Each structure stands twice: as structure tokens, then as C-alpha cells.
Amino acid sequence: SGHVDRFTDLMVKDPVSGECFRADKLLEDAIDELIEENPDMPAVEKEGHLRIQIQADAFSPAELDEQLVKYGCKASNDEPYGP
């Protein structure tokens, strides 16, 4: 039926506000922002970013953390998010 018995979104926490965010959504939003801010980005580069965006919810925790750092996703105090 396609039903998933156990489904867990990877979350990160803002160390200042304590607010939690879905890590995959932060990555997807960062990639959207990067593409919007660079309208002249070469198509091949854009496709690479979109490929990462598409698989954002399939990354392991370590891979997702690596991508959040790569794309500069930071908490409100400009520090990396905590688990």
C-alpha cells in the first residue's frame, strides 16, 4: 500500500531559540535561495544543486549535516545547527 510504519524526519535545533527545524527543508530552502541569487548560474551547476535538493530527505544524518555545512545553513547565532 506504500504505507510507511516508521518515518522520522531529521531535525536540527537552533541553539539560541531552541526552535527545531526539519534538516531536509533547511537544505532545500538554502538551495532554492542559492539558485535564485545566481540567475546566471551555468545549467550544469544548477542541475547538480537540484540533484542534491531532490535527495535531501534520503541523506543519512552525517550526509545531511555535511550538506548543511556545504550550503552554509546556520542557526540564528551564525553557528551550525545542533542535533
FISE-681411 format. One record per atom (N, C-alpha, C): residue number from 1; z, x, y; residue in one letter. Coordinates in Angstrom, 3 decimals. Atoms other than C-alpha are relative to their C-alpha. Layout:
// residues N
+-----+----------+----------+----------+------+
: pos :       zz :       xx :       yy : code :
+-----+----------+----------+----------+------+
: NUM :        Z :        X :        Y :    a :
...
+-----+----------+----------+----------+------+
This chain:
// residues 83
+-----+----------+----------+----------+------+
: pos :       zz :       xx :       yy : code :
+-----+----------+----------+----------+------+
:   1 :    0.000 :    0.819 :   -1.208 :    s :
:   1 :    0.000 :    0.000 :    0.000 :    s :
:   1 :    0.000 :    0.852 :    1.257 :    s :
:   2 :   -0.046 :   -0.870 :   -1.171 :    g :
:   2 :    0.240 :    3.025 :    2.275 :    g :
:   2 :    1.366 :    0.048 :    0.646 :    g :
:   3 :   -1.355 :    0.021 :   -0.554 :    h :
:   3 :    3.922 :    2.371 :    2.886 :    h :
:   3 :    0.675 :    1.351 :   -0.223 :    h :
:   4 :   -0.728 :   -1.268 :    0.104 :    v :
:   4 :    5.984 :    5.473 :    3.585 :    v :
:   4 :    1.479 :   -0.326 :   -0.110 :    v :
:   5 :   -1.418 :    0.296 :    0.209 :    d :
:   5 :    9.500 :    5.293 :    2.167 :    d :
:   5 :    0.901 :    0.733 :    0.980 :    d :
:   6 :   -0.816 :   -0.791 :   -0.928 :    r :
:   6 :   10.922 :    8.095 :    4.274 :    r :
:   6 :   -0.918 :    0.646 :    1.015 :    r :
:   7 :    0.823 :   -0.552 :   -1.064 :    f :
:   7 :    9.452 :    9.028 :    7.604 :    f :
:   7 :    0.931 :    0.517 :    1.074 :    f :
:   8 :   -0.875 :   -0.601 :   -0.996 :    t :
:   8 :   11.100 :   11.406 :   10.034 :    t :
:   8 :   -0.827 :    0.691 :    1.066 :    t :
:   9 :    0.642 :   -0.695 :   -1.117 :    d :
:   9 :    9.834 :   12.377 :   13.459 :    d :
:   9 :    0.858 :    1.192 :    0.375 :    d :
:  10 :   -0.734 :   -1.180 :   -0.454 :    l :
:  10 :   10.783 :   15.885 :   14.514 :    l :
:  10 :    0.352 :   -0.203 :    1.463 :    l :
:  11 :   -0.493 :    0.232 :   -1.350 :    m :
:  11 :   12.888 :   15.645 :   17.644 :    m :
:  11 :    0.493 :    1.317 :    0.611 :    m :
:  12 :   -0.588 :   -1.110 :   -0.738 :    v :
:  12 :   13.893 :   18.140 :   20.313 :    v :
:  12 :    0.919 :   -0.596 :    1.056 :    v :
:  13 :   -1.005 :    0.485 :   -0.950 :    k :
:  13 :   16.778 :   17.849 :   22.740 :    k :
:  13 :   -0.027 :    0.827 :    1.273 :    k :
:  14 :   -0.114 :   -0.671 :   -1.290 :    d :
:  14 :   16.906 :   18.653 :   26.424 :    d :
:  14 :    1.444 :    0.467 :    0.126 :    d :
:  15 :   -1.374 :   -0.506 :   -0.026 :    p :
:  15 :   19.947 :   20.952 :   26.700 :    p :
:  15 :    0.784 :   -0.420 :    1.239 :    p :
:  16 :   -0.685 :    0.405 :   -1.221 :    v :
:  16 :   20.737 :   19.706 :   30.215 :    v :
:  16 :    0.358 :   -1.484 :   -0.050 :    v :
:  17 :   -0.225 :    1.446 :   -0.040 :    s :
:  17 :   20.315 :   15.937 :   29.992 :    s :
:  17 :    0.490 :   -0.562 :   -1.327 :    s :
:  18 :   -0.358 :    0.496 :    1.316 :    g :
:  18 :   20.929 :   15.622 :   26.248 :    g :
:  18 :   -1.010 :   -0.988 :   -0.555 :    g :
:  19 :    1.023 :    0.950 :    0.422 :    e :
:  19 :   17.862 :   13.381 :   26.065 :    e :
:  19 :   -0.850 :    0.596 :   -1.125 :    e :
:  20 :    0.817 :   -0.445 :    1.127 :    c :
:  20 :   15.838 :   13.584 :   22.847 :    c :
:  20 :   -1.431 :   -0.488 :    0.151 :    c :
:  21 :    1.417 :    0.314 :   -0.080 :    f :
:  21 :   12.067 :   13.612 :   22.620 :    f :
:  21 :   -0.666 :    0.303 :   -1.333 :    f :
:  22 :    0.800 :   -0.315 :    1.184 :    r :
:  22 :    9.556 :   13.483 :   19.785 :    r :
:  22 :   -0.792 :    1.260 :    0.311 :    r :
:  23 :    0.646 :   -1.289 :   -0.232 :    a :
:  23 :    8.274 :   17.038 :   19.497 :    a :
:  23 :   -1.522 :   -0.116 :   -0.039 :    a :
:  24 :    1.453 :    0.124 :    0.084 :    d :
:  24 :    4.766 :   15.984 :   18.457 :    d :
:  24 :   -0.580 :   -0.649 :    1.250 :    d :
:  25 :    0.480 :    0.651 :   -1.223 :    k :
:  25 :    4.440 :   13.739 :   21.528 :    k :
:  25 :    0.013 :    0.983 :    1.166 :    k :
:  26 :   -0.040 :   -1.015 :   -1.058 :    l :
:  26 :    5.505 :   16.581 :   23.825 :    l :
:  26 :   -1.207 :    0.915 :   -0.102 :    l :
:  27 :    1.147 :   -0.873 :    0.212 :    l :
:  27 :    2.824 :   18.781 :   22.287 :    l :
:  27 :   -1.291 :   -0.721 :    0.374 :    l :
:  28 :    1.206 :    0.771 :   -0.330 :    e :
:  28 :    0.173 :   16.051 :   22.542 :    e :
:  28 :   -0.155 :   -0.149 :    1.513 :    e :
:  29 :    0.048 :    0.164 :   -1.457 :    d :
:  29 :    1.064 :   15.431 :   26.199 :    d :
:  29 :   -0.335 :    1.315 :    0.702 :    d :
:  30 :    0.276 :   -1.314 :   -0.603 :    a :
:  30 :    1.006 :   19.167 :   27.007 :    a :
:  30 :   -1.479 :    0.349 :   -0.140 :    a :
:  31 :    1.413 :   -0.282 :    0.211 :    i :
:  31 :   -2.481 :   19.460 :   25.523 :    i :
:  31 :   -0.856 :   -0.889 :    0.892 :    i :
:  32 :    0.715 :    0.894 :   -0.928 :    d :
:  32 :   -3.691 :   16.399 :   27.463 :    d :
:  32 :    0.023 :    0.571 :    1.418 :    d :
:  33 :   -0.175 :   -0.549 :   -1.348 :    e :
:  33 :   -2.319 :   17.968 :   30.645 :    e :
:  33 :   -0.850 :    1.260 :    0.185 :    e :
:  34 :    0.777 :   -1.237 :   -0.060 :    l :
:  34 :   -3.939 :   21.342 :   29.910 :    l :
:  34 :   -1.485 :   -0.313 :    0.164 :    l :
:  35 :    1.422 :    0.357 :   -0.061 :    i :
:  35 :   -7.340 :   19.727 :   29.356 :    i :
:  35 :   -0.336 :   -0.659 :    1.336 :    i :
:  36 :    0.226 :    0.663 :   -1.291 :    e :
:  36 :   -7.022 :   17.520 :   32.458 :    e :
:  36 :   -0.011 :    0.998 :    1.152 :    e :
:  37 :   -0.109 :   -0.991 :   -1.079 :    e :
:  37 :   -6.062 :   20.516 :   34.620 :    e :
:  37 :   -1.130 :    1.029 :   -0.036 :    e :
:  38 :    1.076 :   -0.980 :    0.157 :    n :
:  38 :   -9.035 :   22.549 :   33.347 :    n :
:  38 :   -1.311 :   -0.697 :   -0.360 :    n :
:  39 :    1.218 :    0.765 :    0.305 :    p :
:  39 :  -12.135 :   20.334 :   33.644 :    p :
:  39 :   -1.190 :    0.873 :   -0.397 :    p :
:  40 :    1.109 :   -0.902 :    0.334 :    d :
:  40 :  -14.418 :   23.363 :   33.299 :    d :
:  40 :    0.256 :    0.815 :   -1.269 :    d :
:  41 :   -0.323 :   -0.709 :    1.228 :    m :
:  41 :  -12.826 :   24.485 :   30.031 :    m :
:  41 :   -1.212 :   -0.042 :   -0.944 :    m :
:  42 :    1.118 :   -0.004 :    0.948 :    p :
:  42 :  -15.508 :   25.586 :   27.551 :    p :
:  42 :    0.245 :   -0.980 :   -1.152 :    p :
:  43 :   -0.111 :    1.020 :    1.039 :    a :
:  43 :  -16.199 :   22.933 :   24.900 :    a :
:  43 :    0.672 :    0.523 :   -1.264 :    a :
:  44 :   -0.583 :   -0.572 :    1.224 :    v :
:  44 :  -15.256 :   25.262 :   22.025 :    v :
:  44 :    1.514 :    0.132 :    0.158 :    v :
:  45 :   -1.437 :   -0.136 :   -0.253 :    e :
:  45 :  -11.858 :   25.977 :   23.592 :    e :
:  45 :    0.672 :   -1.374 :   -0.007 :    e :
:  46 :   -0.543 :    1.363 :   -0.057 :    k :
:  46 :  -11.281 :   22.276 :   24.298 :    k :
:  46 :    0.130 :   -0.570 :   -1.415 :    k :
:  47 :   -0.033 :    0.498 :    1.378 :    e :
:  47 :  -12.135 :   21.409 :   20.681 :    e :
:  47 :    1.157 :    0.610 :   -0.785 :    e :
:  48 :   -1.120 :   -0.655 :    0.671 :    g :
:  48 :   -9.583 :   23.955 :   19.463 :    g :
:  48 :    1.327 :   -0.641 :    0.374 :    g :
:  49 :   -1.230 :    0.653 :   -0.451 :    h :
:  49 :   -6.853 :   22.361 :   21.580 :    h :
:  49 :    0.106 :   -1.406 :   -0.587 :    h :
:  50 :   -0.013 :    1.360 :    0.540 :    l :
:  50 :   -7.849 :   18.870 :   20.428 :    l :
:  50 :    0.302 :    0.003 :   -1.494 :    l :
:  51 :   -0.285 :   -0.111 :    1.426 :    r :
:  51 :   -7.715 :   20.012 :   16.796 :    r :
:  51 :    1.513 :    0.148 :   -0.226 :    r :
:  52 :   -1.455 :   -0.173 :    0.095 :    i :
:  52 :   -4.113 :   21.150 :   17.302 :    i :
:  52 :    0.689 :   -1.317 :    0.342 :    i :
:  53 :   -0.596 :    1.272 :   -0.418 :    q :
:  53 :   -3.328 :   17.881 :   19.077 :    q :
:  53 :   -0.066 :   -1.037 :   -1.121 :    q :
:  54 :    0.183 :    0.976 :    1.078 :    i :
:  54 :   -4.699 :   15.796 :   16.200 :    i :
:  54 :    0.990 :    0.223 :   -1.140 :    i :
:  55 :   -0.909 :   -0.272 :    1.118 :    q :
:  55 :   -2.481 :   17.549 :   13.663 :    q :
:  55 :    1.448 :    0.201 :    0.445 :    q :
:  56 :   -1.348 :   -0.219 :   -0.530 :    a :
:  56 :    0.632 :   17.614 :   15.874 :    a :
:  56 :    1.094 :   -0.602 :   -0.872 :    a :
:  57 :   -1.045 :    0.638 :    0.805 :    d :
:  57 :    2.526 :   15.207 :   13.624 :    d :
:  57 :    0.047 :    0.516 :   -1.444 :    d :
:  58 :    0.032 :   -0.542 :    1.361 :    a :
:  58 :    1.662 :   17.211 :   10.481 :    a :
:  58 :    0.590 :    1.410 :   -0.089 :    a :
:  59 :   -0.556 :   -1.350 :    0.001 :    f :
:  59 :    3.159 :   20.558 :   11.533 :    f :
:  59 :    1.404 :    0.010 :   -0.605 :    f :
:  60 :   -1.379 :   -0.213 :    0.452 :    s :
:  60 :    6.289 :   21.900 :    9.849 :    s :
:  60 :    0.851 :    0.227 :    1.253 :    s :
:  61 :   -0.840 :   -0.269 :   -1.176 :    p :
:  61 :    9.306 :   22.309 :   12.149 :    p :
:  61 :   -0.292 :    1.358 :    0.642 :    p :
:  62 :    0.253 :   -1.340 :   -0.542 :    a :
:  62 :    8.585 :   26.049 :   12.528 :    a :
:  62 :   -1.351 :    0.054 :    0.703 :    a :
:  63 :    1.331 :    0.010 :   -0.611 :    e :
:  63 :    4.886 :   25.466 :   13.238 :    e :
:  63 :    0.008 :   -0.787 :    1.308 :    e :
:  64 :   -0.058 :    0.820 :   -1.210 :    l :
:  64 :    5.659 :   22.740 :   15.762 :    l :
:  64 :    0.721 :    0.754 :    1.111 :    l :
:  65 :   -0.728 :   -0.799 :   -0.983 :    d :
:  65 :    8.186 :   24.977 :   17.510 :    d :
:  65 :   -0.913 :    1.075 :    0.581 :    d :
:  66 :    0.939 :   -1.037 :   -0.445 :    e :
:  66 :    5.562 :   27.733 :   17.676 :    e :
:  66 :   -1.030 :   -0.589 :    0.981 :    e :
:  67 :    0.983 :    0.634 :   -0.875 :    q :
:  67 :    3.049 :   25.317 :   19.235 :    q :
:  67 :    0.628 :   -0.433 :    1.331 :    q :
:  68 :   -0.679 :    0.387 :   -1.240 :    l :
:  68 :    5.592 :   24.009 :   21.771 :    l :
:  68 :    0.153 :    1.203 :    0.921 :    l :
:  69 :   -0.121 :   -1.234 :   -0.790 :    v :
:  69 :    6.190 :   27.596 :   22.901 :    v :
:  69 :   -1.378 :    0.402 :    0.525 :    v :
:  70 :    1.361 :   -0.388 :   -0.378 :    k :
:  70 :    2.449 :   28.367 :   22.934 :    k :
:  70 :   -0.511 :   -0.822 :    1.183 :    k :
:  71 :    0.488 :    0.885 :   -1.056 :    y :
:  71 :    1.746 :   25.358 :   25.154 :    y :
:  71 :    0.983 :   -0.161 :    1.153 :    y :
:  72 :   -0.916 :   -0.031 :   -1.141 :    g :
:  72 :    4.704 :   26.012 :   27.444 :    g :
:  72 :    0.843 :   -1.237 :    0.191 :    g :
:  73 :   -0.857 :    1.186 :   -0.094 :    c :
:  73 :    6.720 :   22.884 :   26.643 :    c :
:  73 :    1.433 :    0.462 :    0.187 :    c :
:  74 :   -1.363 :   -0.441 :   -0.302 :    k :
:  74 :   10.102 :   23.408 :   28.264 :    k :
:  74 :    0.846 :   -1.173 :    0.468 :    k :
:  75 :   -0.962 :    1.009 :   -0.427 :    a :
:  75 :   13.212 :   21.397 :   28.989 :    a :
:  75 :    0.129 :    0.011 :    1.524 :    a :
:  76 :   -0.149 :    0.143 :   -1.450 :    s :
:  76 :   14.313 :   20.352 :   32.464 :    s :
:  76 :    0.553 :    1.249 :    0.686 :    s :
:  77 :   -0.541 :   -1.233 :   -0.585 :    n :
:  77 :   16.101 :   23.715 :   32.985 :    n :
:  77 :   -0.948 :    1.173 :   -0.198 :    n :
:  78 :    1.052 :   -1.002 :    0.210 :    d :
:  78 :   12.851 :   25.594 :   32.183 :    d :
:  78 :    0.277 :    0.895 :   -1.204 :    d :
:  79 :   -0.287 :   -0.704 :    1.241 :    e :
:  79 :   14.287 :   26.742 :   28.848 :    e :
:  79 :   -0.694 :   -0.734 :   -1.147 :    e :
:  80 :    0.579 :    0.694 :    1.162 :    p :
:  80 :   12.805 :   25.992 :   25.416 :    p :
:  80 :    0.929 :   -1.135 :   -0.452 :    p :
:  81 :   -0.788 :    1.108 :    0.546 :    y :
:  81 :   13.912 :   22.731 :   23.820 :    y :
:  81 :    0.814 :    0.482 :   -1.193 :    y :
:  82 :   -0.809 :   -0.281 :    1.172 :    g :
:  82 :   16.656 :   22.844 :   21.212 :    g :
:  82 :   -0.262 :   -1.048 :   -1.078 :    g :
:  83 :    0.201 :    0.940 :    1.097 :    p :
:  83 :   16.533 :   21.192 :   17.803 :    p :
:  83 :    0.925 :   -1.205 :    0.113 :    p :
+-----+----------+----------+----------+------+
